[in-house]
């Protein structure tokens, strides 16, 4: 895609992946913030400790967002690919 739009071996090719990184950070923050207090209270009433609430409830709900964020972290390899001499 980058060669077709003329971004190969340019600074824009290096900047665009970092823009995606900032968006991914925002999405993870919003995903964690969207967990309802009622769900957290129910887990606490059920006897879950702090770590159990984090890993069994919050991470379970935010798992799709976390996986998406991790797949966008390959920006360094992309940057080297876009600025390669070939």
DSSP file (Angstrom, degrees, kcal/mol; ACC not computed):
  #  RESIDUE AA STRUCTURE BP1 BP2  ACC     N-H-->O    O-->H-N    N-H-->O    O-->H-N    TCO  KAPPA ALPHA  PHI   PSI    X-CA   Y-CA   Z-CA
    1    1 A X     >        0   0    0      0, 0.0     4,-1.4     0, 0.0     3,-0.2   0.000 360.0 360.0 360.0 -42.9    0.0    0.0    0.0
    2    2 A X  T  4> +     0   0    0      1,-0.2     5,-2.7     2,-0.2     6,-0.6   0.882 360.0  50.9 -62.6 -39.8    2.8    2.5    0.9
    3    3 A X  T >45S+     0   0    0      1,-0.2     3,-0.7     4,-0.2    -1,-0.2   0.876 106.3  56.5 -65.0 -33.3    4.5    2.2   -2.5
    4    4 A X  T 345S+     0   0    0      1,-0.2    -1,-0.2    -3,-0.2    -2,-0.2   0.849 112.5  39.7 -66.3 -33.8    1.2    2.9   -4.3
    5    5 A X  T 3<5S-     0   0    0     -4,-1.4    -1,-0.2    -3,-0.2    -2,-0.2   0.366 117.3-109.4 -98.4   5.3    0.6    6.2   -2.5
    6    6 A X  T < 5S+     0   0    0     -3,-0.7    -3,-0.2    -4,-0.5    -4,-0.1   0.771  82.6 121.5  79.1  27.1    4.2    7.3   -2.6
    7    7 A X    > < +     0   0    0     -5,-2.7     3,-1.1    -6,-0.2     6,-0.4   0.406  32.9 121.4-102.0   1.9    5.1    6.9    1.0
    8    8 A X  T 3  S+     0   0    0     -6,-0.6    75,-0.2     1,-0.3     3,-0.1  -0.482  84.5   6.8 -69.2 133.5    7.9    4.4    0.7
    9    9 A X  T 3  S+     0   0    0     73,-2.1     2,-0.3     1,-0.2    -1,-0.3   0.852 106.3 119.8  63.0  39.0   11.2    5.7    2.1
   10   10 A X  S <> S-     0   0    0     -3,-1.1     4,-0.5    72,-0.1     3,-0.3  -0.851  75.7-117.0-126.5 164.4    9.5    8.8    3.6
   11   11 A X  H >> S+     0   0    0     -2,-0.3     4,-1.7     1,-0.2     3,-0.8   0.811 112.0  64.8 -69.5 -29.7    9.1   10.2    7.1
   12   12 A X  H 3> S+     0   0    0      1,-0.3     4,-2.3     2,-0.2    -1,-0.2   0.858  95.2  58.8 -61.7 -34.0    5.4    9.9    6.8
   13   13 A X  H 34 S+     0   0    0     -6,-0.4     4,-0.5    -3,-0.3    -1,-0.3   0.781 109.6  44.0 -66.0 -25.7    5.8    6.1    6.7
   14   14 A X  H <X S+     0   0    0     -3,-0.8     4,-0.5    -4,-0.5    -1,-0.2   0.755 113.9  49.6 -87.3 -26.5    7.6    6.3   10.0
   15   15 A X  H >X S+     0   0    0     -4,-1.7     4,-1.4     1,-0.2     3,-0.6   0.861  97.6  66.5 -82.2 -37.2    5.1    8.6   11.6
   16   16 A X  H 3X S+     0   0    0     -4,-2.3     4,-1.6     1,-0.2     3,-0.4   0.873  96.5  53.6 -57.7 -43.3    1.8    6.8   10.7
   17   17 A X  H 3> S+     0   0    0     -4,-0.5     4,-1.5     1,-0.2    -1,-0.2   0.858 106.9  53.3 -62.1 -31.8    2.4    3.7   12.9
   18   18 A X  H <X S+     0   0    0     -3,-0.6     4,-1.7    -4,-0.5    -1,-0.2   0.811 103.4  56.7 -71.6 -28.8    3.0    5.9   15.9
   19   19 A X  H  X S+     0   0    0     -4,-1.4     4,-1.6    -3,-0.4    -1,-0.2   0.884 106.5  49.9 -65.7 -37.9   -0.3    7.6   15.3
   20   20 A X  H  X S+     0   0    0     -4,-1.6     4,-2.4     1,-0.2    -2,-0.2   0.865 105.4  58.1 -66.6 -36.0   -1.9    4.2   15.5
   21   21 A X  H  X S+     0   0    0     -4,-1.5     4,-2.0     1,-0.2    -2,-0.2   0.912 105.2  49.1 -60.5 -43.9   -0.1    3.6   18.8
   22   22 A X  H  X S+     0   0    0     -4,-1.7     4,-1.9     1,-0.2    -1,-0.2   0.892 111.1  50.0 -64.3 -39.5   -1.7    6.6   20.4
   23   23 A X  H  X S+     0   0    0     -4,-1.6     4,-2.3     1,-0.2    -1,-0.2   0.900 108.7  52.6 -65.3 -40.4   -5.1    5.5   19.2
   24   24 A X  H  X S+     0   0    0     -4,-2.4     4,-2.2     2,-0.2    -2,-0.2   0.884 107.2  51.9 -63.2 -39.2   -4.6    2.0   20.6
   25   25 A X  H  X S+     0   0    0     -4,-2.0     4,-2.1     1,-0.2    -1,-0.2   0.916 110.4  48.7 -62.7 -43.2   -3.6    3.4   24.0
   26   26 A X  H  X S+     0   0    0     -4,-1.9     4,-2.4     1,-0.2    -2,-0.2   0.904 109.9  52.1 -62.9 -41.6   -6.8    5.5   24.0
   27   27 A X  H  X S+     0   0    0     -4,-2.3     4,-2.0     1,-0.2    -2,-0.2   0.890 109.6  48.4 -64.5 -39.4   -8.9    2.4   23.1
   28   28 A X  H  X S+     0   0    0     -4,-2.2     4,-2.3     2,-0.2     5,-0.2   0.915 111.0  50.9 -66.7 -41.3   -7.5    0.3   25.9
   29   29 A X  H  X S+     0   0    0     -4,-2.1     4,-2.1     1,-0.2    -2,-0.2   0.928 112.4  46.2 -60.8 -44.4   -8.1    3.1   28.4
   30   30 A X  H  X S+     0   0    0     -4,-2.4     4,-1.3     2,-0.2    -1,-0.2   0.843 109.5  55.4 -67.2 -33.6  -11.7    3.4   27.3
   31   31 A X  H  < S+     0   0    0     -4,-2.0     4,-0.3     2,-0.2    -1,-0.2   0.916 110.8  44.0 -65.7 -43.1  -12.2   -0.4   27.3
   32   32 A X  H >< S+     0   0    0     -4,-2.3     3,-1.0     1,-0.2    -2,-0.2   0.875 112.7  52.5 -68.1 -36.7  -11.1   -0.5   31.0
   33   33 A X  H 3< S+     0   0    0     -4,-2.1    -1,-0.2     1,-0.2    -2,-0.2   0.732  98.8  65.6 -71.1 -21.4  -13.2    2.5   31.8
   34   34 A X  T 3< S+     0   0    0     -4,-1.3     2,-0.4    -3,-0.2    -1,-0.2   0.588  72.2 109.7 -79.5  -8.6  -16.3    0.9   30.3
   35   35 A X  S <  S-     0   0    0     -3,-1.0    23,-0.0    -4,-0.3    -3,-0.0  -0.552  76.3-119.4 -69.9 123.5  -16.4   -1.9   32.9
   36   36 A X     >  -     0   0    0     -2,-0.4     4,-1.6     1,-0.1     3,-0.3  -0.295   3.6-132.6 -67.3 143.9  -19.4   -1.2   35.0
   37   37 A X  H  > S+     0   0    0      1,-0.2     4,-2.8     2,-0.2     5,-0.2   0.813 107.3  62.5 -63.6 -30.0  -19.0   -0.6   38.8
   38   38 A X  H  > S+     0   0    0      2,-0.2     4,-2.2     1,-0.2    -1,-0.2   0.886 102.4  49.3 -63.7 -37.9  -21.8   -3.1   39.3
   39   39 A X  H  > S+     0   0    0     -3,-0.3     4,-1.9     2,-0.2    -1,-0.2   0.917 112.4  47.6 -66.6 -42.9  -19.8   -5.9   37.8
   40   40 A X  H  X S+     0   0    0     -4,-1.6     4,-2.1     1,-0.2    -2,-0.2   0.906 112.3  49.5 -65.1 -41.2  -16.8   -5.0   39.9
   41   41 A X  H  X S+     0   0    0     -4,-2.8     4,-2.7     1,-0.2    -1,-0.2   0.887 108.8  53.0 -64.9 -38.4  -18.9   -4.8   43.1
   42   42 A X  H  X S+     0   0    0     -4,-2.2     4,-1.8     1,-0.2    -1,-0.2   0.887 109.2  49.4 -64.2 -38.1  -20.5   -8.2   42.2
   43   43 A X  H  <>S+     0   0    0     -4,-1.9     5,-2.4     2,-0.2    -1,-0.2   0.903 111.8  48.2 -67.3 -40.0  -17.0   -9.7   41.9
   44   44 A X  H ><5S+     0   0    0     -4,-2.1     3,-1.5     1,-0.2    -2,-0.2   0.912 111.1  49.8 -66.4 -41.6  -16.0   -8.2   45.3
   45   45 A X  H 3<5S+     0   0    0     -4,-2.7    -1,-0.2     1,-0.3    -2,-0.2   0.854 104.6  60.2 -64.3 -33.7  -19.1   -9.5   47.0
   46   46 A X  T 3<5S-     0   0    0     -4,-1.8    -1,-0.3    -5,-0.2    -2,-0.2   0.508 127.3-100.2 -72.3  -3.5  -18.4  -12.9   45.5
   47   47 A X  T < 5S+     0   0    0     -3,-1.5     2,-0.3     1,-0.3    -3,-0.2   0.579  70.0 150.7  99.4  11.2  -15.1  -12.9   47.4
   48   48 A X      < -     0   0    0     -5,-2.4    -1,-0.3    -6,-0.1     2,-0.0  -0.569  36.1-138.9 -79.0 138.7  -12.7  -11.9   44.6
   49   49 A X     >  -     0   0    0     -2,-0.3     4,-2.3     1,-0.0     5,-0.2  -0.181  35.1 -87.7 -82.2-176.7   -9.6  -10.1   45.7
   50   50 A X  H  > S+     0   0    0      1,-0.2     4,-2.2     2,-0.2     5,-0.1   0.931 127.7  45.1 -61.9 -48.0   -8.0   -7.1   43.8
   51   51 A X  H  > S+     0   0    0      1,-0.2     4,-2.8     2,-0.2     5,-0.3   0.874 112.1  52.3 -66.6 -36.5   -5.9   -9.3   41.5
   52   52 A X  H  >>S+     0   0    0      2,-0.2     4,-2.6     1,-0.2     5,-0.6   0.900 109.3  49.9 -65.2 -39.6   -8.8  -11.6   40.8
   53   53 A X  I  X>S+     0   0    0     -4,-2.3     5,-2.2     3,-0.2     4,-1.2   0.920 113.9  46.2 -63.2 -42.9  -11.0   -8.7   39.9
   54   54 A X  I  <>S+     0   0    0     -4,-2.2     5,-2.6     3,-0.2     6,-0.2   0.967 123.3  30.9 -64.6 -52.6   -8.3   -7.3   37.5
   55   55 A X  I  <5S+     0   0    0     -4,-2.8     5,-0.2     3,-0.2    -2,-0.2   0.850 126.9  37.7 -81.3 -34.5   -7.4  -10.6   35.8
   56   56 A X  I  <5S+     0   0    0     -4,-2.6    -3,-0.2    -5,-0.3    -1,-0.2   0.770 131.9  19.2 -89.8 -25.3  -10.7  -12.5   35.8
   57   57 A X  I  X<S+     0   0    0     -4,-1.2     4,-2.1    -5,-0.6    -3,-0.2   0.836 127.4  36.1-108.3 -61.9  -13.1   -9.6   35.3
   58   58 A X  I  ><S+     0   0    0     -5,-2.2     4,-2.2     1,-0.2    -3,-0.2   0.937 121.7  43.5 -66.1 -48.4  -11.5   -6.5   33.8
   59   59 A X  H  ><S+     0   0    0     -5,-2.6     4,-0.6    -6,-0.2    -1,-0.2   0.870 112.1  55.2 -66.5 -35.2   -9.0   -8.3   31.5
   60   60 A X  H  4 S+     0   0    0     -6,-0.2     3,-0.5     1,-0.2     4,-0.3   0.905 111.8  43.2 -63.4 -40.3  -11.7  -10.8   30.4
   61   61 A X  H  < S+     0   0    0     -4,-2.1     3,-0.4     1,-0.2    -2,-0.2   0.879 119.9  42.1 -71.7 -37.4  -14.0   -8.0   29.3
   62   62 A X  H  X S+     0   0    0     -4,-2.2     4,-2.3    -5,-0.2     3,-0.4   0.353  82.2 108.5 -91.7   5.8  -11.2   -6.0   27.6
   63   63 A X  H  X S+     0   0    0     -4,-0.6     4,-2.5    -3,-0.5     5,-0.2   0.871  75.4  51.7 -56.3 -44.3   -9.5   -9.0   26.0
   64   64 A X  H  > S+     0   0    0     -3,-0.4     4,-2.0    -4,-0.3    -1,-0.2   0.905 112.5  46.8 -60.8 -38.3  -10.5   -8.2   22.4
   65   65 A X  H  > S+     0   0    0     -3,-0.4     4,-2.4    -4,-0.2    -1,-0.2   0.900 111.7  50.6 -68.6 -40.4   -9.2   -4.6   22.7
   66   66 A X  H  X S+     0   0    0     -4,-2.3     4,-2.3     2,-0.2    -2,-0.2   0.914 110.6  48.9 -63.9 -43.1   -5.9   -5.8   24.3
   67   67 A X  H  X S+     0   0    0     -4,-2.5     4,-1.8     1,-0.2    -1,-0.2   0.914 111.4  49.7 -64.3 -42.1   -5.4   -8.4   21.5
   68   68 A X  H  X S+     0   0    0     -4,-2.0     4,-1.0    -5,-0.2    -1,-0.2   0.912 110.5  50.8 -61.4 -42.4   -6.0   -5.7   18.9
   69   69 A X  H  < S+     0   0    0     -4,-2.4     3,-0.5     1,-0.2     4,-0.4   0.901 108.3  51.8 -62.6 -42.1   -3.6   -3.3   20.6
   70   70 A X  H >< S+     0   0    0     -4,-2.3     3,-1.0     1,-0.2    -1,-0.2   0.860 106.4  53.9 -65.5 -34.7   -0.8   -6.0   20.7
   71   71 A X  H >< S+     0   0    0     -4,-1.8     3,-0.6     1,-0.2    -1,-0.2   0.750 104.8  55.3 -71.1 -22.0   -1.2   -6.7   17.0
   72   72 A X  T 3< S+     0   0    0     -4,-1.0     3,-0.4    -3,-0.5    -1,-0.2   0.525  87.9  81.4 -85.1  -4.5   -0.7   -3.0   16.2
   73   73 A X  T X   +     0   0    0     -3,-1.0     3,-0.6    -4,-0.4    -1,-0.2   0.350  62.2  91.4 -84.1   8.0    2.6   -3.0   18.1
   74   74 A X  T <>  +     0   0    0     -3,-0.6     4,-1.8     1,-0.2     3,-0.3   0.121  50.6 117.9 -85.4  23.4    4.5   -4.4   15.2
   75   75 A X  H 3>  +     0   0    0     -3,-0.4     4,-2.4     1,-0.2    -1,-0.2   0.774  65.1  59.0 -66.4 -27.6    5.2   -0.8   14.1
   76   76 A X  H <> S+     0   0    0     -3,-0.6     4,-2.0     2,-0.2    -1,-0.2   0.929 106.9  46.2 -68.5 -42.9    9.0   -1.1   14.4
   77   77 A X  H  > S+     0   0    0     -3,-0.3     4,-2.1     1,-0.2    -2,-0.2   0.903 113.3  51.0 -64.0 -40.1    9.2   -3.9   11.9
   78   78 A X  H  X S+     0   0    0     -4,-1.8     4,-2.8     1,-0.2    -2,-0.2   0.907 107.0  53.6 -62.8 -41.3    6.9   -2.0    9.6
   79   79 A X  H  X S+     0   0    0     -4,-2.4     4,-1.3     1,-0.2    -1,-0.2   0.911 110.1  46.5 -62.4 -42.0    9.1    1.1    9.9
   80   80 A X  H  < S+     0   0    0     -4,-2.0    -1,-0.2     1,-0.2    -2,-0.2   0.876 112.9  50.9 -66.2 -36.1   12.2   -0.9    8.8
   81   81 A X  H >< S+     0   0    0     -4,-2.1     3,-1.1     1,-0.2    -2,-0.2   0.911 109.4  49.4 -66.6 -42.0   10.2   -2.5    6.0
   82   82 A X  H 3< S+     0   0    0     -4,-2.8   -73,-2.1     1,-0.3    -1,-0.2   0.756 115.8  42.8 -72.1 -23.6    9.0    0.9    4.7
   83   83 A X  T 3< S+     0   0    0     -4,-1.3    -1,-0.3    -5,-0.2    -2,-0.2   0.210  84.2 128.9-106.5  15.1   12.4    2.4    4.7
   84   84 A X    <   -     0   0    0     -3,-1.1    -3,-0.1     1,-0.1    -4,-0.0  -0.362  66.0-123.6 -69.9 151.5   14.3   -0.6    3.3
   85   85 A X              0   0    0      1,-0.2    -1,-0.1    -2,-0.0    -4,-0.0   0.674 360.0 360.0 -72.6 -15.3   16.6    0.1    0.3
   86   86 A X              0   0    0      0, 0.0    -1,-0.2     0, 0.0    -2,-0.0   0.469 360.0 360.0 -89.1 360.0   14.9   -2.4   -2.0
